[in-house]
Amino acid sequence: MSDSVPPAPSAATASAVPTPSGAPPTIEVRDLRKTFYDESRGEVHAVDGISFACDRGEVFGLLGANGAGKTTTLRMLSTVLRPSGGSAWVMGHEVAAEPEAVRRSLGFYSASTALYPRLTARETLEFFARINRYPPERVPERVEELVERFGIGEYQHARVEKLSSGMKQKVSIARTIAHDPPVLIFDEPTVGLDVLNALEMVRVVRRLRDEGKTVLFSSHIMSEVEKLCDRIGIIHRGRLLALGTLEELRERTGRHYLEDVFVHYVTREEGVDVAELGATGELEAGA
Amino acid sequence: MLNRADVWTLYRRELRSAFRERTIVVNSILMPIFLYPVLLWVMFTAQTYIQGLNEGFTSRIALVDPVPADHASVLDSLRGREGVRLRGDPEEETPTGPPDILIESEALALLRSGAVDAVVGFRPPEGAGSTLPGNFRVQVRFDGTESRSERARDRVESVLAGYRDTWVQREAERLGMGVEDRVRFLVDVESVSTSREMGTMILGQMLSFFLIIMVALGCFVPSVDTTAGERERSTWETLMTVAASRASVVTAKYLYVATLGIAAGVLNVTAVFLSVGAVLRPLLQGSGEEITFSIPLAAVPVMLAGAVALALFFSAAMMLLASFARSFKDGQALVQPVYWLVFLPLLLGQQTDRTLTPAIASVPVANVSMMIRDAINGVFLWPLIAWTLVVTLATVALALTGARFALRFEDFLLGSFDGSFWRFVRDRISRRRRTDHTTEAGR
């Protein structure tokens, strides 16, 4: 669809969060907040003033334990949730003011975004390309391209409900990029996948980056983030504790392994030592 | 903003998925076509069969008095009636001797135990009749809780009535009285309804009932499938991330549910109309009635308008309720009451002795039922038909307003609200909680 440069920010939306390249960001998040009401816990600040920006052709990793606020942040970016405060822009479109334009500019993939079981793989791709406003006359050509690229030709006419989980994963990634969006959001994409399929996912993300897409990637798996991400944001209790390349984070903390870097920031924030954290089981960051 | 191209793409996707789901195809397409025609056939065939079985029963009659000497032929009349056997008569051969005369208490005990079906006593006449020579009174006792016993009573009564007529006629002739002297006036009964009118009356009753039930049934499964079903299959969030507006998504789903409701109603009415003649005509011919089944052409648009208005109402109400469920099963439980509630006004609209009135035209569902019945009977009260449609569309608007209100809330839209419909209404309308879960989300 478009890998174009985001529009120049207006005075009102002038970029406050710098990108590494200095170019206009494809994603900009400024003081983003989300508060929920919970029967037992009262008001819960799931996201509490997060700010960051992403460049074109960058894989940005959001690293955090379960319940840290990663998914809520990504849901606000994909306009599924409305921010309680602050704002965010995707390709220059503000998430609350222009939700449809935002959704046109991104592809969202997560374990909770399933496929329609009664459509065939081919119908699925066609549907998502059309509904995300890919030029109608070019939809058949785009579907062919995706079928070829993801090797789903053999089962393109089979209903999704009949496919294996590996096949479904391929169709699911293909539907995410069916409208060729410049920004892709992958929320814990390897959860529930076996080793081979998880590796395939990593390969896909790399390839998308090479094509110049911005990939916002969330995970609690250190090794994945280490391998894939150009920059990493460590998120904990809804707040961004650290942001930088792996090298920068290593330099700042004096730790080599990402796991140690992560624990360093979290323990500093909590004011507890590592042993205590392990005992409460609050962190489930796996290797 | 509503985008027609998006609505069309989403609507086609919904329909395509629906036609591949067995539950939807069975409930919204196959059942409307086959269920009621088959049920009608089964019902009438069973009725005919039971009738035949009853006809085949032999009524066992016990006498507690001997037949009066002057009327010995009563005995022959009873014995001559097919399906009647007097106690004591041999089963295989023609009886010649007198039947058993039982003691009254013994005969009544046999009647209560079901060993005989009726007890007949020949008694002396009472009142003015006692002066007539040779007169007598017959007492027939039967068990009102047993259909077999009631049938025995009917048979004995018909035999005795026939005997009485013959006896009276014979006595009158002996006294030189003609029929005119004996019977001062005759009652001649004749129905002015034509066979066509009888047919439309039957059709009006049946089609107005089936159409409404089928529109509701047609909306039922799709409304649950497209809301709670999507959540259960985790496709709801996928849909929330597509570029189409929320308004387009909801409109496409609404139109899809209404389409299947209308389709179910129209298919069912067509199937019943085409099959009713084939099912009922042979049965009615057996009873000597000739009935023609037809519908005035002008009734077709009225029926269609009724089906569309009701489908829009049922779709909105059912989708709104099903949206509170997180699984298909929960959705069914939430929507089921709407389906059963339809029957109450429907029964009101099934009254046979009146046409559409301003009062009934103001009662949703009942008004459409009556409007359709009138139209099939060729009665078109246009101002009341218009009022019926206005009332039904007002209920649609009310249901849509409720849906629009609910869709403003993010937790409802995303399915994270964990409570019932009533709790939602109570919490949000009373505005007891003004936290972020009430964020407007309808975008």
Interface residues (C-beta under 8 A of the other chain):
Chain A: K34 T35 F36 Y37 E39 E43 S78 T79 V80 L81 R82 S84 P99 E100 R103 R104 L106 F108 S110 S112 T113 A114 L115 Y116 P117 R118 L119 E123 F127 F128 R130 I131 N132 R133 R159 H179
Chain B: M1 D6 T9 L10 R13 R16 S17 R20 E21 R233 S234 T235 E237 T238 M240 T241 V242 A243 A244 S245 E410 L414 D418 R433 T435 D436 H437 T439 E440 A441 R443
